[in-house]
Amino acid sequence: MTRTEYRWLLPSAMADPELPGDRSRTRRTVRDWAVDITAFLCAAGIGLLALAAIDADDTTADVFVLVDSVIGAAACCALWLRRRWPVGLAATLIVVCIVEPVAAGALMVALFSLAVHRPFKPVAIVGAGALIAAPLQPLLRPDPATSFLASIIFGVLLILLVLSWGMVVRSRRQLVLTLRERARRAEAEAELRAEQAQRLAREAIAREMHDVLAHRLTLLSVHAGALEFRPDAPAAEVGRAAGVIRDSAHEALQDLREIIGVLRGPGDTDESDRPQPTLATLDALVAESRLAGMKVVVDNRVADPRGAPAATGRTVYRIAQECLTNARKHAPGTEVSLTVTGGPGEGLAIEVENPAPTEPFERVPGSGQGLIGLTERATLAGGGLVHGPTEDGGFAVRARLPWPAA
């Protein structure tokens, strides 16, 4: 059982999910009713004790005892308004208690409520008034059994004790509410961070799907289109195109299965253990593109491709893959030049360039997300990427990535 699960056990100010204002009205809880009844009974009990002392004094007329009883009862009944008008009630009871000792218990309860439900400034003002009025009541209505000085000291100490107790209760409530608000804010921030992490993960998966699947699907589209427009092609050429389509579809399914595996939980992994592309597998990518009919000229000046960092090599591979895919879609039939240079301590530089197409072709619309994803990849790897048209109408992509010295 926790206190937040049972709000009826809390004060109304703390049961409210929001921080209470100094002037706000809240609905009483079961605990508030119990406290109000207890406070009323305590004030009534103190009033009865004072009334008994007054009645025991033979010098007091019966009419004064009757008036004291009525005023004391009215003061106790007024305590039900202490949550709504604590300042006015306390100030009124201070004036009443100057001539009516039976209302002293109600005054103590009202001062306590004032300190709990109002900030320090009104509490200090009303409390100062109560301290000033403390000597007046024993002066006007002295207690025969107590000296004047003792009555003043007892009244001042009682007022200070009640006000201090109320301010301690208020401070504790405000501390609890502040901690609750901080916890709520921390939960909201944690949810926001989780949403941002999910969004970043979705963006990363989207980039990976674009980079991986676009290359395979472009091969499928090119060879399927060739078979559609050349139904009379030689059997050997048809078989080669069908083989490329089959291999590309198989690779696309494998890549898609690998990406979907990222979305699964740790216990739901399907161990395919497919090796990630690296700089050493760049030749296989070029060979695949040449098999699809592309003209690719490679100038790889890296002495030890296998020694390149895995992340850097994978980024170079994805850049080359996206550039070859774009050249196949937007400049078919042209010769693509691919240059890779660098080494440990120098970094890796990759440049892919293709001239403008010379023959008419069916243009394929592009979204530009591939180049955006490449730029983000290069930036995350600690490098940079630039792209744009060349002077002869072609297109070039240049990237530079770090390769720390051994």
C-alpha positions in Angstrom: 0.0 0.0 0.0 1.3 3.4 -1.0 0.1 6.8 0.0 -0.4 7.8 -3.6 -2.7 4.9 -4.2 -5.1 6.0 -1.4 -5.6 9.7 -1.8 -8.2 9.8 1.0 -5.4 9.3 3.5 -3.7 12.5 2.3 -4.5 16.1 3.1 -6.5 17.7 0.3 -3.5 20.0 -0.6 -1.3 16.9 -1.2 -4.0 14.7 -2.8 -4.3 17.3 -5.6 -2.0 16.2 -8.4 -0.9 19.8 -9.0 1.0 22.1 -6.5 -1.6 23.9 -4.5 -1.8 27.7 -4.6 -2.1 29.8 -1.5 -5.6 30.9 -2.4 -6.9 27.7 -4.1 -9.9 25.8 -2.7 -9.7 22.0 -2.7 -12.2 19.4 -1.8 -11.9 17.8 1.6 -10.6 14.3 1.8 -11.6 11.7 4.5 -8.4 12.6 6.4 -9.4 16.3 6.3 -12.8 15.5 7.8 -11.2 13.4 10.6 -8.7 16.2 11.3 -11.4 18.9 11.3 -13.6 16.9 13.7 -10.6 16.3 16.0 -9.7 20.0 15.9 -13.3 21.0 16.7 -13.4 18.6 19.7 -10.0 19.8 21.0 -11.1 23.4 20.8 -14.4 22.5 22.4 -12.7 20.6 25.2 -10.3 23.5 25.9 -13.3 25.9 25.9 -15.2 23.7 28.4 -12.2 23.6 30.7 -12.0 27.4 30.6 -15.8 27.7 31.0 -15.6 25.4 34.1 -12.9 27.6 35.6 -15.1 30.7 35.0 -18.2 29.0 36.4 -16.2 28.0 39.5 -15.5 31.6 40.3 -18.2 32.9 42.6 -17.7 36.5 41.5 -18.8 35.7 37.9 -22.4 36.4 37.2 -24.5 33.7 35.5 -25.2 35.9 32.5 -21.5 36.1 31.8 -21.2 32.4 31.9 -24.1 32.1 29.4 -22.5 34.7 27.1 -19.1 32.9 27.4 -20.8 29.6 26.5 -22.5 31.0 23.4 -19.4 32.8 22.2 -17.2 29.8 22.8 -19.6 27.5 20.9 -19.7 30.0 18.0 -15.9 30.2 17.9 -15.7 26.4 17.8 -18.3 26.2 15.0 -16.4 28.8 13.1 -13.4 26.5 12.8 -15.2 24.7 9.9 -14.3 27.8 7.9 -10.6 27.7 8.8 -9.6 26.2 5.4 -11.5 28.7 3.4 -10.8 31.9 5.3 -7.8 31.2 7.6 -6.6 34.8 7.8 -10.0 36.3 8.5 -10.9 33.7 11.0 -7.6 33.9 13.0 -7.8 37.7 13.1 -11.4 37.6 14.3 -10.7 35.1 17.0 -7.7 37.2 18.2 -10.1 40.1 18.9 -12.7 37.8 20.5 -10.1 36.1 22.8 -9.2 39.5 24.3 -12.4 39.4 26.2 -13.4 35.8 25.9 -11.0 33.1 27.3 -13.4 30.3 26.3 -12.4 30.9 22.6 -8.7 30.3 23.3 -8.8 26.7 22.0 -10.4 27.8 18.8 -7.8 30.5 18.4 -4.9 28.0 18.7 -6.5 25.8 16.0 -7.1 28.8 13.8 -3.5 30.0 14.2 -2.2 26.5 13.3 -4.4 26.4 10.2 -3.2 29.8 9.2 0.5 28.7 9.4 -0.3 25.5 7.4 -2.3 27.0 4.6 -0.8 30.5 4.1 2.7 31.8 3.3 5.0 33.4 5.8 3.9 37.1 5.4 0.3 36.8 6.5 1.3 34.4 9.2 3.8 36.9 10.5 1.3 39.7 10.5 -1.5 37.8 12.2 1.0 36.2 14.6 2.3 39.6 15.6 -1.2 40.7 16.3 -1.8 37.6 18.5 1.4 38.3 20.5 0.4 41.9 21.0 -3.1 40.8 22.2 -1.7 38.1 24.5 -1.3 40.5 27.6 -4.7 42.0 27.1 -6.8 38.9 27.9 -5.3 38.2 31.3 -5.5 42.0 32.0 -9.2 42.2 31.2 -10.3 38.7 32.3 -7.6 37.5 34.8 -7.4 34.0 36.0 -7.5 33.9 39.9 -5.4 30.8 39.9 -2.6 32.1 37.7 -0.5 35.2 38.1 -0.5 37.9 35.4 3.1 37.3 34.3 2.6 33.6 34.1 -0.5 34.0 32.0 1.4 36.3 29.6 4.4 33.9 29.3 2.2 30.9 28.8 0.1 32.6 26.2 3.1 33.9 24.2 4.8 30.5 24.3 1.7 28.7 23.2 1.1 31.0 20.3 4.8 30.7 19.1 4.6 26.9 19.5 1.4 26.6 17.5 2.7 28.9 14.7 6.0 27.1 14.5 4.3 23.7 14.4 2.1 24.9 11.5 5.0 26.3 9.5 6.9 23.0 9.9 3.9 21.1 8.6 3.6 23.5 5.6 7.3 23.2 4.8 7.1 19.4 4.9 4.1 19.4 2.6 5.8 21.8 0.1 8.9 19.6 0.2 6.9 16.5 -0.6 5.0 18.2 -3.4 8.2 19.6 -4.8 9.8 16.2 -4.9 6.6 14.7 -6.4 6.8 17.4 -9.2 10.5 16.7 -9.8 9.7 13.0 -10.1 6.9 13.7 -12.5 9.2 16.0 -14.5 11.9 13.4 -14.5 9.5 10.7 -15.8 8.4 13.1 -18.6 12.0 13.8 -19.5 12.8 10.1 -19.5 9.8 9.5 -21.8 11.0 12.3 -24.1 14.5 10.8 -24.2 13.0 7.4 -25.0 10.9 8.9 -27.8 14.0 10.7 -29.2 16.0 7.5 -29.1 13.3 5.6 -30.9 13.1 8.3 -33.5 16.8 8.2 -34.0 16.7 4.4 -34.3 13.9 4.6 -36.8 15.9 7.2 -38.9 19.0 5.0 -38.7 17.0 1.9 -39.8 15.4 3.9 -42.6 18.8 5.1 -43.9 20.1 1.5 -43.7 17.1 0.2 -45.6 17.5 2.8 -48.3 21.3 2.3 -48.6 21.0 -1.5 -48.7 17.8 -2.2 -50.6 18.0 0.6 -53.2 21.0 -1.0 -54.8 19.4 -4.4 -55.0 16.1 -3.2 -56.2 17.6 -1.0 -58.8 19.4 -4.0 -60.3 16.0 -5.8 -60.3 14.3 -2.9 -62.0 17.1 -2.5 -64.7 17.2 -6.1 -65.7 13.4 -6.6 -65.5 13.0 -3.6 -67.8 15.5 -5.0 -70.2 13.6 -8.3 -70.4 10.4 -6.4 -70.9 11.7 -4.2 -73.8 13.8 -7.0 -75.4 11.7 -10.1 -75.4 13.7 -11.4 -78.5 17.1 -11.2 -76.7 19.4 -14.2 -77.0 18.8 -17.0 -74.6 22.2 -16.5 -73.0 21.5 -12.8 -72.3 18.1 -13.6 -71.0 19.6 -16.2 -68.7 22.3 -13.8 -67.5 19.7 -11.2 -66.7 17.5 -13.7 -64.9 20.5 -14.8 -62.9 21.2 -11.2 -61.8 17.5 -10.8 -60.9 17.5 -14.0 -58.8 20.8 -13.1 -57.1 19.6 -9.5 -56.4 16.3 -10.7 -55.0 18.1 -13.2 -52.8 20.5 -10.5 -51.5 17.7 -8.0 -51.0 15.8 -10.6 -48.9 18.9 -11.3 -46.8 19.6 -7.6 -46.2 15.9 -7.1 -45.3 16.1 -10.0 -42.9 19.2 -8.5 -41.3 17.5 -5.1 -40.8 14.4 -6.7 -39.4 16.6 -8.5 -36.9 17.7 -5.2 -35.5 14.0 -4.5 -34.5 13.8 -7.8 -32.6 14.5 -8.2 -28.9 17.7 -9.7 -27.6 16.0 -13.1 -27.1 14.4 -13.2 -30.5 17.4 -12.9 -32.7 17.7 -15.1 -35.8 21.4 -15.8 -36.0 22.2 -15.4 -39.7 25.7 -14.0 -38.9 26.0 -12.3 -42.2 29.3 -10.4 -42.4 29.0 -6.7 -42.6 30.5 -5.0 -45.7 34.0 -3.5 -45.3 36.5 -1.8 -47.5 37.8 -5.2 -48.5 34.5 -6.2 -50.0 34.4 -3.1 -52.3 35.7 -5.2 -55.2 32.8 -7.5 -54.9 30.4 -4.6 -55.1 32.1 -3.3 -58.3 32.1 -6.8 -59.8 28.3 -7.0 -59.1 27.7 -3.7 -60.8 29.8 -4.7 -63.8 27.8 -7.9 -64.1 24.7 -5.8 -64.2 26.1 -4.0 -67.3 27.7 -0.9 -65.7 31.0 0.5 -66.8 33.0 1.1 -63.6 36.7 2.2 -63.5 38.3 1.6 -60.1 41.4 3.2 -58.8 42.0 1.7 -55.3 45.2 3.0 -53.9 44.7 1.6 -50.3 47.6 -0.8 -49.6 45.8 -2.8 -47.0 42.0 -2.6 -47.3 41.5 -5.2 -44.6 43.3 -3.0 -42.1 40.8 -0.2 -42.3 38.5 0.4 -39.3 35.3 -1.6 -39.7 33.0 1.4 -39.3 35.1 3.5 -41.7 35.2 0.7 -44.3 31.5 0.1 -44.0 30.8 3.8 -44.6 33.0 3.8 -47.7 31.2 0.8 -49.0 27.8 2.4 -48.4 28.9 5.6 -50.2 30.2 3.6 -53.2 27.0 1.5 -53.2 24.7 4.5 -53.2 26.7 6.3 -55.8 26.7 3.3 -58.2 22.9 3.0 -57.6 22.4 6.7 -58.4 24.6 6.5 -61.5 22.6 3.4 -62.7 19.3 5.3 -62.3 20.2 8.8 -63.5 23.1 8.2 -65.9 22.7 4.8 -67.4 25.3 3.7 -70.0 28.0 6.2 -68.7 31.4 5.2 -67.3 31.6 5.7 -63.6 35.0 6.3 -62.0 35.6 5.2 -58.4 38.8 6.4 -56.6 39.8 5.4 -53.1 43.0 6.7 -51.5 44.5 7.0 -48.0 45.9 4.9 -45.2 46.6 4.9 -41.4 47.1 8.4 -40.1 46.0 10.0 -43.4 42.4 9.1 -43.5 40.3 7.6 -46.3 39.1 9.6 -49.3 36.6 8.3 -51.8 35.5 10.0 -55.0 32.8 8.7 -57.3 32.1 10.6 -60.6 30.0 10.0 -63.7 29.6 12.1 -66.8 26.3 13.3 -68.1 24.3 10.7 -70.0 24.5 10.9 -73.8 21.6 8.6 -74.7 17.9 9.2 -73.9 16.5 7.1 -71.1 13.5 6.8 -68.9 14.2 9.0 -65.9 13.6 7.6 -62.5 12.4 10.1 -59.8 14.6 10.5 -56.8 13.8 11.7 -53.3 17.4 12.8 -52.4 17.2 10.9 -49.1 20.2 8.7 -50.2 22.6 11.6 -50.4 21.2 13.0 -47.1 21.8 9.7 -45.5 25.4 9.5 -46.9 26.1 12.9 -45.5 24.8 11.9 -42.1 26.8 8.7 -42.2 30.0 10.5 -43.0 29.4 13.1 -40.3 28.7 10.4 -37.7 32.0 8.7 -38.7 33.9 11.9 -38.0 34.4 13.0 -41.6 32.5 14.9 -44.3 30.9 14.5 -47.6 30.2 16.9 -50.5 28.3 16.3 -53.7 27.1 18.2 -56.7 27.1 18.5 -60.5 30.4 18.8 -62.4 31.3 21.3 -65.1 30.5 18.9 -67.9 27.0 18.1 -66.6 27.9 15.0 -64.7 27.8 14.4 -61.0 30.5 13.8 -58.3 30.5 12.7 -54.7 33.6 13.2 -52.5 34.0 12.1 -49.0 36.8 12.0 -46.5 36.8 9.8 -43.4 39.3 9.4 -40.5 41.7 6.4 -40.3 43.7 6.7 -37.0 47.4 5.8 -37.1 48.2 2.4 -35.9 
